[in-house]
Amino acid sequence: MPIYEYKCKRCGETFELLVRGSEKPQCPMCSSKSLKKLVSGFSTVSERKARMACGRRCDSPKKHGCCGGCCCGGCH
């Protein structure tokens, strides 16, 4: 289920919304269904860059696959 970013054409509110199936989203401020879907950017972090950002060398064989922190999970 993707999260989309929208801008309401009626009140100008910008918001993110989890859209399920054929659900028709509406503005959380004014309840309008007249919305413009915005292009959202995304980001990824490689394991190497995550370790470099951590500032510590991580020699643990146990990898947690977290969202950009240290590979051993000790940085959070």
C-alpha distances in whole Angstrom, upper triangle without the diagonal:
4,7,10,13,16,19,21,24,26,26,25,22,20,16,13,10,7,6,6,8,11,11,14,13,17,19,19,23,24,22,22,19,21,19,19,16,17,17,15,17,16,18,19,22,24,26,29,28,27,30,32,30,31,34,35,36,34,35,33,33,30,27,24,21,20,19,22,25,28,27,29,27,30,30,27
4,6,10,13,16,19,21,24,24,22,20,17,14,10,8,6,6,8,10,12,12,13,12,16,17,18,21,23,21,21,18,19,16,16,12,13,13,12,13,13,15,17,20,22,24,27,26,25,28,30,28,29,33,34,35,33,35,33,33,30,27,24,21,20,18,21,24,27,27,29,27,30,29,27
4,7,10,14,16,19,21,21,19,16,13,10,7,5,4,6,9,12,13,12,13,11,14,14,15,18,20,18,18,17,18,15,14,11,11,11,10,12,12,14,16,20,22,25,27,26,24,28,29,27,28,32,33,34,33,35,34,33,31,27,24,22,20,17,20,23,26,27,29,27,29,28,25
4,6,10,13,16,18,18,16,14,11,8,6,5,6,7,11,13,13,12,12,10,12,12,14,16,18,17,16,14,15,11,10,7,8,8,8,11,12,15,18,21,24,27,29,27,26,30,31,29,30,33,35,36,35,38,37,36,34,30,28,25,23,20,22,25,29,29,32,29,32,30,28
4,7,10,13,16,15,13,11,7,6,4,6,9,10,14,16,16,15,13,11,12,11,12,14,16,16,15,14,13,10,9,6,5,7,7,10,12,15,18,22,25,28,30,27,27,30,31,28,30,33,35,37,36,39,38,38,36,32,29,26,24,21,23,26,29,30,33,31,33,31,28
4,7,9,12,12,10,8,6,5,6,8,11,11,15,17,16,14,12,9,9,8,11,12,13,13,12,11,10,6,6,5,5,9,9,13,15,19,22,25,29,31,34,31,30,34,35,32,34,37,39,41,40,43,42,42,39,36,33,30,28,25,27,29,33,34,37,34,36,34,32
4,6,9,9,6,6,4,7,9,11,14,15,18,20,19,17,14,11,10,8,11,11,12,12,11,10,9,6,5,7,7,11,12,15,18,21,25,28,31,34,36,33,33,36,37,34,36,39,41,43,42,45,44,45,43,39,36,33,31,28,29,32,36,37,39,37,39,36,34
4,5,6,5,5,6,8,11,12,16,15,19,20,19,16,13,10,8,6,9,9,9,9,7,8,6,5,6,9,10,14,15,19,22,25,28,32,35,38,40,37,36,40,40,37,39,42,44,46,46,49,48,48,45,42,39,36,34,31,32,35,39,40,42,40,42,39,37
4,6,6,8,10,12,15,16,19,18,21,22,20,18,15,13,11,9,13,12,10,11,8,9,6,5,7,10,12,15,17,21,24,27,31,34,38,40,42,39,39,43,43,40,42,45,47,49,49,52,51,51,49,45,42,39,37,34,35,38,42,43,46,43,45,42,40
4,6,8,11,13,16,17,20,20,23,24,22,20,16,14,11,9,12,10,8,9,7,9,7,8,10,14,15,19,21,24,27,30,34,37,40,43,45,42,41,45,45,42,44,47,49,51,51,54,53,53,51,47,44,42,39,36,38,40,44,45,48,45,47,44,41
4,6,9,12,15,17,20,20,24,25,24,21,18,15,12,9,10,8,7,10,8,11,10,10,12,15,15,19,20,23,26,29,33,36,39,42,44,41,40,43,43,40,42,45,47,49,49,52,51,52,49,46,43,40,38,34,36,38,42,44,46,43,45,42,39
4,6,10,13,15,19,20,23,25,24,21,18,15,12,9,11,9,10,12,11,12,10,9,10,12,12,16,17,20,23,26,29,32,36,39,40,37,37,40,40,37,39,42,44,46,46,49,49,49,47,43,40,38,35,32,33,35,39,41,43,40,42,39,37
4,6,10,12,16,17,21,23,22,19,17,13,11,7,8,7,9,11,10,12,11,10,11,12,12,15,16,19,21,24,27,30,34,36,38,35,34,38,38,35,36,39,42,44,43,46,46,46,44,40,37,35,32,29,30,33,36,38,40,37,39,36,34
4,7,10,14,15,19,21,21,18,16,13,11,9,10,10,12,13,12,13,12,9,9,10,9,12,12,15,17,20,24,26,30,33,34,31,31,34,34,31,33,36,38,40,40,43,42,43,40,37,34,31,29,25,27,29,33,35,37,34,36,33,31
4,7,10,12,16,19,19,16,15,11,10,8,8,10,12,12,13,13,13,10,11,10,10,12,11,14,16,19,22,25,28,31,33,30,29,32,33,30,31,34,37,39,38,41,40,40,38,34,31,29,26,23,25,27,31,32,34,31,33,31,28
4,7,9,13,16,17,14,14,10,11,10,10,12,15,14,15,14,15,12,12,10,10,11,10,13,13,16,19,22,26,28,30,28,26,30,31,28,29,33,35,36,35,38,37,37,35,31,28,25,23,20,22,25,28,29,32,29,31,29,26
4,6,10,13,13,11,11,8,9,9,9,13,15,13,14,13,14,12,12,10,11,13,12,15,15,18,21,24,27,29,32,30,28,32,33,30,31,35,36,38,36,39,37,37,35,31,28,26,24,21,24,26,30,30,32,30,32,30,27
4,7,10,12,10,11,9,11,12,12,16,18,16,17,15,17,14,15,12,14,15,13,16,16,18,20,23,26,28,31,29,27,31,33,30,31,35,36,37,35,38,36,36,33,29,26,24,22,20,23,25,29,29,31,28,31,30,27
4,7,8,6,8,7,10,13,13,17,18,15,16,13,15,13,14,12,14,15,15,17,17,20,22,25,28,30,33,32,30,34,35,33,34,38,39,40,38,40,38,38,35,32,29,26,25,23,26,28,32,32,34,31,34,33,30
4,6,6,9,9,13,15,16,20,21,18,18,15,18,16,17,15,17,18,18,20,20,23,24,27,29,31,34,33,32,35,37,35,36,39,40,41,39,41,39,38,35,32,29,27,26,24,27,30,33,32,34,32,35,34,32
4,6,9,11,14,18,19,22,23,19,19,16,18,17,18,16,18,19,19,22,22,25,26,29,31,33,36,35,34,37,39,37,38,42,43,43,41,43,41,40,37,34,31,29,28,27,30,32,35,35,37,35,38,37,35
4,6,9,13,16,18,21,21,18,17,14,16,15,16,15,18,19,20,23,24,27,28,32,34,36,39,38,37,40,42,40,41,45,46,46,44,46,44,43,41,37,35,32,31,29,32,35,38,38,40,38,41,40,38
4,6,10,13,15,18,18,14,14,11,14,13,15,14,17,19,20,23,23,26,28,31,34,36,39,38,36,40,42,39,40,44,45,46,44,46,44,43,41,37,34,32,31,29,32,35,38,38,40,37,40,39,36
4,7,10,13,15,15,11,11,7,10,10,12,12,15,18,19,22,23,27,29,33,35,38,40,39,38,41,42,40,41,45,46,47,46,48,46,46,43,40,37,34,33,30,33,36,39,39,41,39,42,40,38
4,7,9,12,12,9,9,6,9,8,11,10,13,16,17,20,21,25,27,31,34,36,39,37,35,39,40,38,39,42,44,45,44,46,45,44,41,38,35,32,31,28,31,33,37,37,39,37,39,38,35
4,6,9,8,5,5,4,7,7,11,11,14,17,18,22,23,27,29,32,36,38,41,38,37,41,42,39,40,43,45,47,45,48,47,47,44,40,37,35,33,30,33,35,39,39,41,39,41,39,36
4,5,6,5,5,6,8,7,10,12,14,17,17,21,23,26,29,32,35,38,40,38,36,40,41,38,39,42,44,46,45,48,46,47,44,40,37,35,32,30,32,34,38,39,41,38,40,38,35
4,6,6,8,10,12,11,14,15,16,19,19,22,23,26,29,32,35,37,40,37,36,39,40,37,38,41,43,45,44,47,45,45,43,39,36,34,31,29,31,33,37,38,40,36,38,36,33
4,6,8,11,12,12,15,16,17,21,21,24,25,28,31,34,38,40,42,39,38,41,42,38,39,42,45,47,46,49,48,48,45,42,39,37,34,31,33,35,39,40,42,39,40,38,35
4,6,9,10,11,14,16,18,22,22,26,28,31,34,37,40,42,45,42,41,44,45,42,43,46,48,50,49,52,51,51,48,45,42,40,37,34,36,38,42,44,45,42,44,42,39
4,6,9,10,14,15,18,21,22,26,27,30,33,36,40,42,44,42,40,44,45,42,43,46,48,50,49,52,50,50,47,44,41,39,36,34,36,38,42,43,45,42,44,42,39
4,5,7,11,14,16,20,21,25,27,30,33,36,40,42,45,42,41,45,45,42,44,47,49,51,50,53,51,51,49,45,42,40,37,35,37,39,43,44,46,43,45,43,40
4,6,9,11,15,18,20,23,25,29,32,35,38,41,43,41,40,44,44,42,43,47,49,50,49,51,50,50,47,44,41,38,36,33,36,38,42,43,45,42,45,43,40
4,7,10,13,17,19,22,25,29,32,35,38,41,43,41,40,44,44,42,43,47,49,50,49,52,51,51,48,45,42,39,37,34,36,39,43,44,46,43,46,44,41
4,6,9,13,15,19,21,25,28,31,35,37,40,37,36,40,41,38,40,43,45,47,46,49,48,48,45,42,39,36,34,31,33,36,39,40,42,40,42,40,38
4,6,10,12,16,19,22,26,29,32,35,37,35,35,38,39,36,38,41,44,45,44,47,46,46,44,40,38,34,33,29,31,34,38,39,41,39,41,39,37
4,7,9,13,15,19,22,26,29,32,34,32,31,35,35,33,35,38,40,42,41,44,43,43,40,37,34,31,29,26,28,31,34,35,38,36,38,36,34
4,6,10,13,16,20,23,26,29,31,29,29,32,33,30,32,35,38,39,39,41,41,41,39,35,33,29,28,24,25,29,32,33,36,34,36,34,32
4,7,10,14,17,20,23,27,28,26,26,30,30,28,30,33,35,37,36,39,38,38,37,33,31,27,26,22,23,27,30,31,34,32,35,32,31
4,7,10,14,17,20,23,25,23,23,26,26,24,27,30,32,33,33,35,35,35,33,29,27,24,22,19,20,23,26,27,30,28,31,28,27
4,7,11,14,17,20,22,19,19,23,23,21,24,26,29,30,30,32,32,32,31,27,25,22,20,16,17,20,24,25,28,26,28,26,25
4,7,10,14,17,19,16,16,20,20,18,21,24,26,27,26,29,29,29,27,23,21,18,16,13,13,17,20,21,24,23,25,23,22
4,7,10,13,15,12,13,16,17,15,17,20,22,23,23,25,25,26,24,21,19,15,14,11,10,14,17,18,21,20,22,20,19
4,7,10,12,10,10,14,14,13,15,18,20,20,20,22,22,22,21,17,16,12,12,9,8,12,14,15,18,18,20,18,18
4,7,8,6,6,10,11,10,12,15,16,17,16,19,19,19,18,15,14,11,10,8,6,9,11,12,15,15,17,15,16
4,5,5,6,9,10,11,12,15,16,15,14,16,17,17,17,13,13,10,11,10,8,10,11,10,14,15,17,16,17
4,6,5,6,9,10,10,13,13,12,11,13,13,13,13,10,11,8,9,10,7,9,8,7,11,12,14,14,15
4,5,5,6,9,10,11,12,10,10,12,14,14,15,13,14,12,13,13,10,10,9,9,12,14,16,15,17
4,5,5,6,8,10,12,12,12,15,16,17,18,15,15,13,13,12,8,9,9,10,14,15,16,14,16
4,5,5,6,9,10,11,10,13,14,16,15,12,12,10,10,9,5,6,6,7,11,11,12,11,12
4,5,5,7,7,7,7,10,12,14,14,12,13,12,11,12,8,7,5,7,9,11,11,10,13
4,5,6,7,8,10,13,15,17,18,15,16,15,15,14,10,10,9,10,13,14,14,12,15
4,5,8,10,12,15,17,19,19,16,16,15,13,12,9,8,8,11,13,13,13,10,13
4,5,8,9,13,14,17,16,14,14,14,12,12,9,6,6,9,10,10,10,7,10
4,7,9,13,15,18,18,17,17,17,16,16,13,10,9,12,13,13,12,9,13
4,6,9,12,15,15,15,16,16,16,16,13,11,8,10,10,12,10,9,12
4,6,9,12,14,13,15,16,16,17,14,12,9,9,10,12,11,11,15
4,6,9,10,10,12,13,14,16,13,11,7,7,6,9,9,10,13
4,6,9,10,13,14,16,18,16,14,10,9,8,11,11,13,16
4,5,7,10,12,14,17,16,13,10,8,6,9,10,13,15
4,6,10,12,14,17,17,15,12,9,8,11,13,15,17
4,7,9,12,15,15,14,11,8,6,9,11,14,15
4,6,8,12,12,11,9,5,5,8,11,13,14
4,6,9,10,9,9,6,6,6,10,12,12
4,7,8,9,9,6,9,8,12,13,13
4,6,6,8,7,9,7,11,10,10
4,6,9,9,12,10,13,11,10
4,7,8,11,10,12,10,10
4,6,8,7,8,6,7
4,5,5,6,6,8
4,6,8,9,10
4,6,8,10
4,6,6
4,6
4
